[in-house]
Amino acid sequence: MTVAEGVDADEAHANAPRAGRCPVRVTSHTEAVAEISGAYTRVTRYLGLVSLVALALSAVASAYLFHAFLRRRLPDLAILMSLGARRRRAQLLMLLEVGMLAALAASSPWSR
């Protein structure tokens, strides 16, 4: 099918033959935009889901590392308590140390 110059795409689409084999597929601008926006929506939803899964996995890994760090430091906590520190103060000291290490790690140039 030959389309004359200056003919609107929607008009050419409406006049395209419906029966038989047509070697040319006419797609209007509005149909193309609808297909592309649908594909874009599906991709963004998929990437959003992937980012949520990555966030959940990083939270689990962080909790595991935090737990392992505290387990390793448990003897230090026992030593502080045997030297006379109250349990609450020794725990606060450990949390302060972890907080300072986290702040230092977040502000390091290698974390960017």
All heavy atoms as an XYZ file, in Angstrom:
842
protein
N       0.851     -1.169      0.000
C       0.000      0.000      0.000
C       0.889      1.221      0.000
O       1.826      1.331      0.762
C      -0.876     -0.024      1.248
C      -1.756      1.170      1.402
S      -2.750      0.965      2.878
C      -2.890      2.639      3.334
N       0.591      2.142     -0.839
C       1.348      3.377     -0.922
C       0.545      4.485     -0.259
O      -0.650      4.635     -0.512
C       1.611      3.764     -2.389
O       2.231      2.654     -3.034
C       2.493      4.973     -2.468
N       1.214      5.225      0.574
C       0.560      6.338      1.272
C       1.039      7.622      0.628
O       2.243      7.847      0.475
C       0.898      6.322      2.778
C       0.252      7.492      3.475
C       0.459      5.021      3.409
N       0.104      8.449      0.264
C       0.454      9.716     -0.376
C       1.083     10.646      0.643
O       0.815     10.574      1.837
C      -0.798     10.353     -0.965
N       1.921     11.508      0.139
C       2.582     12.466      1.011
C       1.556     13.438      1.573
O       0.654     13.899      0.876
C       3.643     13.226      0.202
C       4.604     13.996      1.064
C       5.730     14.581      0.250
O       6.277     13.853     -0.599
O       6.033     15.753      0.465
N       1.692     13.745      2.856
C       0.788     14.679      3.498
C      -0.434     14.012      4.116
O      -1.282     14.694      4.682
N      -0.559     12.681      3.993
C      -1.695     11.977      4.577
C      -1.384     11.688      6.039
O      -0.274     11.284      6.390
C      -1.973     10.663      3.819
C      -3.072      9.871      4.496
C      -2.339     10.965      2.383
N      -2.346     11.904      6.880
C      -2.192     11.682      8.310
C      -2.021     10.180      8.591
O      -2.617      9.342      7.927
C      -3.433     12.217      9.037
C      -3.272     12.186     10.540
O      -2.125     12.295     11.012
O      -4.298     12.063     11.235
N      -1.203      9.847      9.586
C      -0.942      8.443      9.913
C      -2.204      7.748     10.405
O      -2.445      6.583     10.088
C       0.150      8.345     10.974
N      -3.031      8.448     11.184
C      -4.274      7.840     11.667
C      -5.217      7.537     10.498
O      -5.881      6.500     10.484
C      -4.970      8.759     12.678
C      -4.209      8.863     13.983
O      -3.576      7.850     14.375
O      -4.231      9.938     14.607
N      -5.238      8.408      9.526
C      -6.075      8.204      8.338
C      -5.560      7.023      7.522
O      -6.344      6.190      7.045
C      -6.061      9.481      7.492
C      -7.012      9.474      6.329
C      -6.944     10.797      5.572
O      -6.846     11.860      6.204
O      -6.982     10.734      4.336
N      -4.228      6.917      7.376
C      -3.649      5.795      6.639
C      -3.916      4.481      7.369
O      -4.179      3.458      6.742
C      -2.150      6.012      6.459
N      -3.885      4.536      8.664
C      -4.155      3.337      9.459
C      -5.615      2.907      9.292
O      -5.917      1.723      9.156
C      -3.847      3.608     10.923
C      -3.997      2.423     11.826
N      -4.626      1.270     11.464
C      -3.579      2.205     13.084
C      -4.603      0.412     12.459
N      -3.978      0.954     13.463
N      -6.502      3.858      9.277
C      -7.926      3.544      9.122
C      -8.215      2.980      7.731
O      -9.095      2.124      7.581
C      -8.770      4.787      9.373
N      -7.471      3.407      6.719
C      -7.712      2.967      5.349
C      -6.878      1.747      4.953
O      -6.949      1.294      3.824
C      -7.418      4.106      4.371
C      -8.393      5.251      4.544
O      -9.532      5.054      4.978
N      -7.947      6.456      4.248
N      -6.068      1.225      5.877
C      -5.235      0.055      5.564
C      -6.130     -1.157      5.331
O      -7.167     -1.308      5.972
C      -4.268     -0.215      6.708
N      -5.757     -2.022      4.384
C      -6.598     -3.202      4.094
C      -6.621     -4.146      5.289
O      -5.604     -4.419      5.905
C      -5.934     -3.831      2.888
C      -4.557     -3.294      2.846
C      -4.586     -1.958      3.526
N      -7.812     -4.647      5.603
C      -7.986     -5.551      6.746
C      -7.870     -7.017      6.322
O      -7.495     -7.849      7.116
C      -9.353     -5.324      7.406
C      -9.532     -3.943      7.952
C      -8.786     -3.801      9.256
N      -8.982     -2.456      9.761
C      -8.054     -1.748     10.336
N      -6.854     -2.226     10.456
N      -8.297     -0.541     10.767
N      -8.224     -7.327      5.106
C      -8.210     -8.719      4.658
C      -6.980     -8.957      3.792
O      -6.469     -8.061      3.142
C      -9.474     -9.013      3.865
N      -6.515    -10.185      3.790
C      -5.380    -10.536      2.929
C      -4.060    -10.228      3.599
O      -3.978     -9.739      4.715
N      -2.989    -10.525      2.891
C      -1.650    -10.292      3.422
C      -1.185     -8.919      2.997
O      -1.117     -8.618      1.811
C      -0.698    -11.351      2.890
C      -1.141    -12.762      3.104
C      -0.493    -13.580      4.157
N       0.933    -13.441      4.342
C       1.451    -13.618      5.548
N       0.692    -13.881      6.573
N       2.734    -13.537      5.709
N      -0.858     -8.113      3.933
C      -0.353     -6.763      3.663
C       1.117     -6.728      4.079
O       1.435     -7.026      5.228
C      -1.172     -5.734      4.442
S      -0.681     -4.040      4.105
N       2.028     -6.421      3.173
C       3.452     -6.455      3.519
C       3.885     -5.325      4.448
O       4.966     -5.364      4.996
C       4.142     -6.352      2.160
C       3.169     -5.644      1.302
C       1.815     -6.061      1.782
N       3.047     -4.329      4.636
C       3.415     -3.174      5.455
C       2.447     -3.065      6.619
O       1.231     -3.170      6.445
C       3.376     -1.872      4.618
C       3.677     -0.674      5.493
C       4.351     -1.961      3.477
N       2.976     -2.883      7.768
C       2.134     -2.686      8.948
C       2.146     -1.209      9.284
O       3.206     -0.618      9.504
C       2.666     -3.490     10.128
C       1.823     -3.323     11.367
C       2.301     -4.263     12.470
N       1.580     -3.958     13.680
C       2.129     -3.492     14.789
N       3.428     -3.298     14.829
N       1.391     -3.238     15.841
N       0.983     -0.611      9.335
C       0.867      0.811      9.636
C       0.534      0.957     11.111
O      -0.437      0.380     11.598
C      -0.227      1.476      8.761
C      -0.369      2.938      9.120
C       0.098      1.299      7.296
N       1.359      1.707     11.810
C       1.135      1.963     13.226
C       1.058      3.462     13.434
O       1.945      4.204     13.002
C       2.295      1.390     14.076
O       2.424      0.014     13.799
C       2.035      1.575     15.551
N       0.010      3.891     14.077
C      -0.123      5.329     14.317
C       0.773      5.739     15.471
O       1.250      4.919     16.255
C      -1.583      5.676     14.621
O      -1.955      5.146     15.872
N       0.958      7.022     15.567
C       1.793      7.579     16.626
C       1.219      7.256     17.996
O       1.954      6.900     18.921
C       1.909      9.094     16.434
C       2.586      9.795     17.561
N       3.933      9.657     17.793
C       2.111     10.612     18.531
C       4.262     10.373     18.849
N       3.171     10.966     19.311
N      -0.074      7.340     18.150
C      -0.695      7.077     19.454
C      -0.528      5.611     19.862
O      -0.294      5.326     21.034
C      -2.186      7.449     19.424
O      -2.821      6.774     18.334
C      -2.376      8.933     19.262
N      -0.612      4.673     18.908
C      -0.389      3.268     19.238
C       1.060      3.012     19.635
O       1.329      2.275     20.589
C      -0.747      2.381     18.054
C      -2.226      2.257     17.794
C      -2.513      1.404     16.571
O      -1.571      1.114     15.809
O      -3.675      1.042     16.389
N       1.987      3.626     18.927
C       3.405      3.448     19.248
C       3.719      4.000     20.630
O       4.444      3.376     21.411
C       4.277      4.119     18.195
N       3.172      5.160     20.943
C       3.401      5.756     22.256
C       2.804      4.873     23.351
O       3.408      4.672     24.406
C       2.820      7.185     22.312
C       2.769      7.710     23.726
C       3.641      8.115     21.440
N       1.629      4.322     23.113
C       1.001      3.449     24.105
C       1.837      2.188     24.339
O       2.009      1.757     25.487
C      -0.409      3.068     23.647
N       2.383      1.599     23.267
C       3.228      0.414     23.421
C       4.502      0.732     24.184
O       4.916     -0.014     25.076
C       3.579     -0.155     22.046
C       2.434     -0.838     21.342
C       2.827     -1.334     19.966
O       4.036     -1.370     19.656
O       1.918     -1.688     19.195
N       5.137      1.838     23.851
C       6.391      2.215     24.510
C       6.155      2.558     25.972
O       6.930      2.165     26.847
C       7.063      3.378     23.755
C       7.576      2.882     22.407
C       8.199      3.974     24.570
C       8.102      3.965     21.509
N       5.088      3.287     26.259
C       4.831      3.643     27.658
C       4.472      2.415     28.481
O       4.834      2.322     29.655
C       3.732      4.697     27.747
O       2.489      4.160     27.346
N       3.787      1.446     27.882
C       3.505      0.197     28.593
C       4.773     -0.567     28.915
O       4.937     -1.092     30.022
N       5.683     -0.635     27.945
C       6.952     -1.318     28.180
C       7.773     -0.589     29.238
O       8.376     -1.221     30.118
C       7.745     -1.412     26.873
N       7.765      0.721     29.176
C       8.498      1.521     30.170
C       7.934      1.299     31.570
O       8.683      1.153     32.536
C       8.429      2.998     29.784
C       9.135      3.909     30.742
C      10.526      3.978     30.761
C       8.425      4.696     31.638
C      11.184      4.809     31.646
C       9.073      5.528     32.529
C      10.450      5.574     32.520
O      11.094      6.395     33.399
N       6.620      1.237     31.686
C       5.990      1.000     32.980
C       6.377     -0.367     33.533
O       6.691     -0.503     34.726
C       4.458      1.103     32.851
O       4.127      2.396     32.350
C       3.774      0.873     34.171
N       6.383     -1.387     32.684
C       6.761     -2.726     33.141
C       8.217     -2.771     33.591
O       8.544     -3.391     34.610
C       6.498     -3.752     32.044
C       5.012     -4.037     31.844
C       4.793     -5.204     30.901
N       5.281     -4.966     29.547
C       4.601     -4.333     28.596
N       3.392     -3.876     28.838
N       5.124     -4.182     27.389
N       9.099     -2.106     32.866
C      10.519     -2.094     33.234
C      10.723     -1.366     34.557
O      11.475     -1.826     35.421
C      11.373     -1.461     32.105
C      12.781     -1.144     32.576
C      11.425     -2.386     30.914
N      10.071     -0.226     34.749
C      10.244      0.515     35.998
C       9.684     -0.265     37.188
O      10.260     -0.239     38.272
C       9.588      1.897     35.929
O       8.219      1.768     35.554
C      10.307      2.797     34.946
N       8.584     -0.971     37.001
C       8.057     -1.800     38.094
C       9.022     -2.927     38.437
O       9.247     -3.232     39.609
C       6.704     -2.375     37.713
C       5.597     -1.361     37.783
C       4.265     -1.991     37.487
N       3.224     -0.989     37.493
C       2.008     -1.200     37.047
N       1.680     -2.378     36.553
N       1.114     -0.247     37.093
N       9.584     -3.545     37.424
C      10.545     -4.624     37.657
C      11.774     -4.100     38.393
O      12.241     -4.722     39.354
C      10.946     -5.264     36.327
C      12.045     -6.270     36.460
C      11.799     -7.520     37.002
C      13.344     -5.969     36.051
C      12.815     -8.460     37.133
C      14.361     -6.890     36.182
C      14.089     -8.131     36.718
O      15.101     -9.035     36.848
N      12.309     -2.974     37.956
C      13.494     -2.420     38.608
C      13.189     -1.977     40.037
O      14.047     -2.064     40.922
C      14.063     -1.271     37.786
C      14.705     -1.684     36.461
C      15.178     -0.459     35.700
C      15.838     -2.650     36.690
N      11.975     -1.487     40.273
C      11.582     -1.144     41.639
C      11.562     -2.367     42.530
O      12.016     -2.326     43.685
N      11.055     -3.465     42.026
C      11.032     -4.706     42.786
C      12.449     -5.207     43.052
O      12.776     -5.644     44.166
C      10.228     -5.764     42.034
C      10.099     -7.125     42.707
C       9.338     -6.990     44.013
C       9.393     -8.093     41.779
N      13.312     -5.129     42.054
C      14.696     -5.557     42.224
C      15.396     -4.708     43.286
O      16.143     -5.228     44.131
C      15.460     -5.490     40.877
C      16.955     -5.619     41.070
C      14.957     -6.567     39.945
N      15.145     -3.406     43.292
C      15.788     -2.547     44.285
C      15.270     -2.837     45.688
O      16.030     -2.790     46.655
C      15.587     -1.069     43.936
O      14.224     -0.723     44.030
N      13.990     -3.175     45.837
C      13.470     -3.538     47.153
C      14.084     -4.839     47.659
O      14.411     -4.969     48.847
C      11.951     -3.660     47.105
C      11.181     -2.350     47.035
C       9.686     -2.626     46.903
C      11.453     -1.497     48.251
N      14.266     -5.798     46.778
C      14.909     -7.054     47.171
C      16.361     -6.799     47.567
O      16.850     -7.344     48.576
C      14.815     -8.092     46.030
C      15.699     -9.294     46.292
C      13.375     -8.523     45.838
N      17.059     -5.956     46.828
C      18.447     -5.634     47.166
C      18.525     -4.919     48.515
O      19.437     -5.180     49.315
C      19.064     -4.766     46.069
N      17.577     -4.035     48.783
C      17.547     -3.343     50.071
C      17.308     -4.326     51.212
O      17.965     -4.256     52.260
C      16.466     -2.266     50.059
C      16.340     -1.422     51.316
C      17.594     -0.584     51.521
C      15.115     -0.536     51.225
N      16.403     -5.268     51.033
C      16.132     -6.261     52.062
C      17.355     -7.143     52.304
O      17.704     -7.439     53.458
C      14.924     -7.115     51.661
N      18.018     -7.556     51.235
C      19.219     -8.386     51.401
C      20.350     -7.625     52.085
O      21.077     -8.190     52.908
C      19.690     -8.911     50.041
C      18.822    -10.000     49.424
C      19.336    -10.356     48.037
C      18.787    -11.229     50.303
N      20.490     -6.343     51.779
C      21.532     -5.556     52.447
C      21.205     -5.360     53.924
O      22.111     -5.340     54.759
C      21.728     -4.214     51.750
O      20.592     -3.389     51.939
N      19.918     -5.241     54.271
C      19.536     -5.123     55.678
C      19.845     -6.418     56.431
O      20.352     -6.380     57.561
C      18.057     -4.784     55.795
N      19.575     -7.560     55.814
C      19.887     -8.848     56.445
C      21.395     -8.999     56.623
O      21.867     -9.429     57.683
C      19.307    -10.014     55.611
C      19.848    -11.349     56.065
C      17.800     -9.992     55.680
N      22.161     -8.637     55.615
C      23.621     -8.739     55.708
C      24.167     -7.802     56.782
O      25.070     -8.177     57.543
C      24.252     -8.428     54.353
N      23.629     -6.592     56.869
C      24.076     -5.648     57.894
C      23.769     -6.169     59.288
O      24.595     -6.058     60.207
C      23.415     -4.290     57.696
O      23.805     -3.726     56.479
N      22.590     -6.732     59.467
C      22.228     -7.292     60.770
C      23.149     -8.454     61.134
O      23.572     -8.578     62.294
C      20.773     -7.745     60.764
N      23.459     -9.279     60.166
C      24.367    -10.400     60.418
C      25.750     -9.899     60.822
O      26.359    -10.408     61.765
C      24.462    -11.287     59.175
C      25.445    -12.406     59.323
C      25.143    -13.527     60.083
C      26.685    -12.350     58.708
C      26.051    -14.559     60.234
C      27.601    -13.375     58.856
C      27.282    -14.464     59.620
O      28.181    -15.476     59.769
N      26.273     -8.904     60.109
C      27.595     -8.371     60.436
C      27.601     -7.701     61.799
O      28.559     -7.829     62.575
C      28.041     -7.388     59.349
C      28.406     -8.007     58.014
C      28.691     -6.928     56.986
C      29.598     -8.933     58.166
N      26.536     -6.976     62.123
C      26.430     -6.317     63.422
C      26.398     -7.366     64.537
O      27.073     -7.225     65.561
C      25.174     -5.442     63.453
C      24.975     -4.700     64.727
C      25.820     -3.659     65.073
C      23.951     -5.030     65.587
C      25.644     -2.964     66.251
C      23.755     -4.347     66.768
C      24.611     -3.317     67.107
N      25.638     -8.421     64.326
C      25.556     -9.491     65.318
C      26.913    -10.173     65.492
O      27.334    -10.470     66.627
C      24.500    -10.507     64.892
C      24.279    -11.590     65.879
N      24.881    -12.825     65.766
C      23.543    -11.639     67.021
C      24.519    -13.577     66.770
N      23.706    -12.887     67.557
N      27.606    -10.442     64.402
C      28.919    -11.079     64.479
C      29.919    -10.181     65.194
O      30.737    -10.654     66.000
C      29.421    -11.424     63.082
N      29.856     -8.874     64.943
C      30.761     -7.936     65.610
C      30.507     -7.931     67.110
O      31.458     -7.972     67.907
C      30.571     -6.534     65.022
C      31.393     -5.487     65.715
C      32.743     -5.364     65.434
C      30.817     -4.636     66.645
C      33.509     -4.413     66.075
C      31.574     -3.680     67.287
C      32.926     -3.565     66.998
N      29.240     -7.889     67.507
C      28.934     -7.871     68.935
C      29.306     -9.189     69.605
O      29.748     -9.203     70.755
C      27.459     -7.550     69.160
C      27.062     -6.107     68.893
C      25.594     -5.908     69.178
C      27.893     -5.141     69.709
N      29.118    -10.302     68.922
C      29.512    -11.600     69.469
C      31.026    -11.648     69.722
O      31.473    -12.201     70.712
C      29.159    -12.705     68.476
C      27.797    -13.203     68.667
C      27.962    -14.569     69.290
N      26.739    -15.307     69.146
C      26.190    -15.913     70.167
N      26.741    -15.855     71.332
N      25.095    -16.580     69.998
N      31.768    -11.072     68.788
C      33.224    -11.058     68.936
C      33.664    -10.156     70.082
O      34.693    -10.378     70.691
C      33.853    -10.594     67.628
C      35.232    -11.075     67.428
C      35.758    -10.809     66.044
N      34.877     -9.964     65.272
C      35.283     -9.047     64.407
N      36.564     -8.859     64.233
N      34.435     -8.329     63.721
N      32.881     -9.123     70.353
C      33.234     -8.170     71.404
C      32.646     -8.528     72.764
O      32.795     -7.792     73.724
C      32.766     -6.770     71.012
C      33.373     -6.226     69.729
C      34.900     -6.126     69.785
N      35.384     -5.370     70.901
C      35.770     -4.106     70.870
N      35.735     -3.457     69.742
N      36.195     -3.503     71.949
N      31.959     -9.632     72.886
C      31.352    -10.057     74.146
C      32.380    -10.241     75.263
O      32.111     -9.829     76.403
C      30.543    -11.329     73.913
C      29.471    -11.648     74.929
C      28.480    -10.495     75.027
C      28.744    -12.926     74.557
N      33.545    -10.821     74.999
C      34.550    -10.897     76.072
C      34.988     -9.515     76.578
O      35.242     -9.338     77.776
C      35.723    -11.637     75.421
C      35.112    -12.422     74.318
C      33.984    -11.597     73.831
N      35.069     -8.529     75.687
C      35.418     -7.173     76.124
C      34.356     -6.609     77.053
O      34.671     -5.910     78.026
C      35.584     -6.254     74.913
C      36.727     -6.674     74.022
O      37.612     -7.408     74.500
O      36.727     -6.269     72.839
N      33.108     -6.902     76.760
C      32.016     -6.461     77.617
C      32.125     -7.116     78.989
O      31.932     -6.463     80.024
C      30.675     -6.804     76.958
C      29.419     -6.297     77.618
C      29.395     -4.785     77.634
C      28.198     -6.846     76.923
N      32.478     -8.395     79.023
C      32.650     -9.097     80.300
C      33.816     -8.522     81.094
O      33.730     -8.384     82.326
C      32.866    -10.575     80.036
N      34.890     -8.157     80.418
C      36.041     -7.560     81.099
C      35.656     -6.219     81.699
O      36.001     -5.908     82.851
C      37.235     -7.421     80.137
C      37.800     -8.793     79.787
C      38.317     -6.536     80.731
C      38.836     -8.783     78.694
N      34.930     -5.387     80.948
C      34.485     -4.094     81.477
C      33.614     -4.274     82.710
O      33.744     -3.538     83.691
C      33.726     -3.311     80.398
C      34.555     -2.668     79.306
C      33.645     -2.071     78.241
C      35.449     -1.591     79.886
N      32.726     -5.264     82.660
C      31.844     -5.494     83.809
C      32.622     -6.046     85.009
O      32.316     -5.730     86.153
C      30.715     -6.431     83.411
C      29.713     -5.762     82.484
S      28.428     -6.839     81.880
C      27.673     -7.397     83.377
N      33.656     -6.855     84.764
C      34.453     -7.375     85.880
C      35.325     -6.287     86.497
O      35.719     -6.395     87.661
C      35.314     -8.544     85.419
O      36.332     -8.098     84.561
N      35.632     -5.237     85.746
C      36.408     -4.119     86.281
C      35.544     -3.114     87.039
O      36.062     -2.132     87.554
C      37.162     -3.410     85.155
C      38.312     -4.206     84.537
C      38.901     -3.450     83.365
C      39.377     -4.497     85.585
N      34.228     -3.349     87.053
C      33.373     -2.497     87.860
C      32.368     -1.671     87.073
O      31.582     -0.939     87.671
N      32.378     -1.752     85.782
C      31.410     -0.993     84.997
C      30.044     -1.656     85.103
O      29.936     -2.887     85.130
C      31.837     -0.923     83.539
N      29.037     -0.844     85.228
C      27.688     -1.395     85.261
C      27.330     -1.903     83.862
O      27.871     -1.457     82.867
C      26.692     -0.339     85.697
C      26.813      0.007     87.161
C      25.595      0.747     87.596
N      25.282      0.993     88.956
C      26.074      1.052     89.998
N      27.327      0.844     89.872
N      25.625      1.322     91.206
N      26.405     -2.847     83.833
C      26.041     -3.474     82.557
C      25.533     -2.440     81.558
O      25.896     -2.456     80.385
C      24.980     -4.538     82.807
C      24.562     -5.251     81.562
C      23.502     -6.268     81.858
N      23.116     -6.911     80.633
C      22.896     -8.193     80.504
N      22.999     -8.994     81.533
N      22.550     -8.715     79.350
N      24.686     -1.531     82.016
C      24.109     -0.516     81.137
C      25.196      0.379     80.538
O      25.187      0.671     79.347
C      23.107      0.319     81.944
C      22.326      1.278     81.136
C      21.250      0.511     80.492
N      20.114      1.363     80.207
C      19.268      1.074     79.268
N      19.412     -0.016     78.574
N      18.253      1.845     79.034
N      26.158      0.798     81.374
C      27.221      1.679     80.893
C      28.133      0.939     79.912
O      28.561      1.499     78.901
C      28.033      2.225     82.051
C      29.105      3.188     81.563
C      29.699      4.009     82.651
N      28.755      4.838     83.345
C      28.597      6.132     83.110
N      29.289      6.722     82.177
N      27.751      6.828     83.814
N      28.410     -0.316     80.164
C      29.251     -1.099     79.254
C      28.553     -1.283     77.907
O      29.184     -1.175     76.850
C      29.580     -2.454     79.895
N      27.247     -1.530     77.940
C      26.495     -1.662     76.693
C      26.469     -0.352     75.917
O      26.621     -0.335     74.692
C      25.075     -2.137     76.981
C      24.990     -3.575     77.399
C      23.591     -3.975     77.804
O      22.732     -3.131     78.080
N      23.341     -5.286     77.854
N      26.282      0.756     76.632
C      26.290      2.061     75.960
C      27.655      2.359     75.346
O      27.745      2.941     74.262
C      25.886      3.164     76.939
C      24.408      3.216     77.303
C      24.164      4.264     78.381
C      23.568      3.520     76.082
N      28.712      1.951     76.034
C      30.058      2.143     75.497
C      30.248      1.347     74.206
O      30.813      1.855     73.227
C      31.094      1.738     76.536
C      32.546      1.989     76.175
C      32.801      3.475     75.986
C      33.455      1.426     77.243
N      29.737      0.127     74.188
C      29.837     -0.701     72.974
C      29.017     -0.091     71.832
O      29.465     -0.055     70.689
C      29.356     -2.119     73.252
C      30.197     -2.868     74.267
S      31.866     -3.104     73.728
C      31.674     -4.567     72.793
N      27.816      0.378     72.134
C      26.983      1.001     71.104
C      27.610      2.288     70.580
O      27.527      2.592     69.388
C      25.584      1.256     71.640
C      24.707      0.023     71.791
C      23.369      0.399     72.407
C      24.509     -0.657     70.462
N      28.253      3.052     71.481
C      28.951      4.269     71.046
C      30.084      3.907     70.090
O      30.286      4.575     69.067
C      29.482      5.024     72.261
C      30.283      6.278     71.966
C      29.369      7.341     71.357
C      30.939      6.795     73.223
N      30.822      2.849     70.411
C      31.909      2.409     69.535
C      31.374      1.989     68.162
O      31.925      2.367     67.126
C      32.649      1.249     70.182
C      33.814      0.753     69.363
C      34.501     -0.436     69.995
O      34.150     -0.823     71.120
O      35.385     -0.991     69.328
N      30.290      1.222     68.147
C      29.694      0.799     66.883
C      29.198      2.006     66.093
O      29.386      2.091     64.875
C      28.569     -0.220     67.133
C      27.762     -0.462     65.873
C      29.132     -1.522     67.644
N      28.581      2.961     66.776
C      28.090      4.167     66.105
C      29.212      4.988     65.500
O      29.096      5.494     64.384
N      30.309      5.108     66.236
C      31.457      5.852     65.703
C      32.068      5.136     64.506
O      32.456      5.779     63.523
C      32.497      6.072     66.804
C      32.065      7.100     67.826
S      33.146      7.310     69.251
C      34.758      7.245     68.603
N      32.156      3.816     64.580
C      32.680      3.063     63.435
C      31.768      3.193     62.210
O      32.249      3.324     61.080
C      32.850      1.594     63.808
C      34.022      1.252     64.726
C      33.957     -0.196     65.165
C      35.335      1.556     64.043
N      30.453      3.183     62.446
C      29.511      3.332     61.331
C      29.614      4.722     60.710
O      29.589      4.865     59.480
C      28.079      3.071     61.806
N      29.746      5.749     61.536
C      29.879      7.115     61.021
C      31.183      7.269     60.231
O      31.211      7.913     59.181
C      29.820      8.115     62.160
N      32.238      6.668     60.750
C      33.525      6.728     60.048
C      33.453      5.992     58.707
O      33.963      6.490     57.694
C      34.612      6.119     60.929
C      36.044      6.201     60.397
C      36.476      7.655     60.317
C      36.966      5.412     61.291
N      32.795      4.848     58.694
C      32.657      4.090     57.443
C      31.778      4.837     56.433
O      32.047      4.819     55.229
C      32.072      2.721     57.727
N      30.739      5.509     56.913
C      29.846      6.237     56.004
C      30.520      7.473     55.428
O      30.209      7.893     54.320
C      28.573      6.622     56.729
N      31.429      8.062     56.170
C      32.066      9.298     55.693
C      33.387      9.041     54.970
O      34.021      9.983     54.508
C      32.326     10.246     56.875
O      33.268      9.661     57.752
N      33.804      7.796     54.865
C      35.066      7.509     54.205
C      34.950      7.738     52.696
O      33.886      7.556     52.108
C      35.511      6.071     54.483
O      34.724      5.182     53.767
N      36.051      8.123     52.048
C      35.987      8.353     50.593
C      35.789      7.074     49.786
O      35.378      7.122     48.642
C      37.334      8.997     50.271
C      38.223      8.633     51.401
C      37.354      8.420     52.601
N      36.047      5.901     50.369
C      35.903      4.652     49.645
C      34.451      4.193     49.592
O      34.120      3.295     48.846
C      36.752      3.566     50.277
C      38.205      3.876     50.173
C      38.964      3.837     49.058
C      39.043      4.320     51.228
N      40.245      4.228     49.360
C      40.315      4.536     50.689
C      38.833      4.574     52.577
C      41.390      4.962     51.451
C      39.915      5.007     53.334
C      41.156      5.195     52.771
N      33.581      4.791     50.408
C      32.174      4.367     50.405
C      31.375      5.042     49.300
O      30.212      4.777     49.135
C      31.534      4.679     51.765
O      31.480      6.073     51.977
N      31.988      5.892     48.542
C      31.268      6.602     47.478
C      31.451      5.942     46.166
O      32.097      5.327     45.642
C      31.713      8.048     47.399
C      31.280      8.783     48.637
C      31.620     10.259     48.532
N      31.252     10.901     49.773
C      32.093     11.209     50.715
N      33.363     10.933     50.591
N      31.696     11.785     51.802
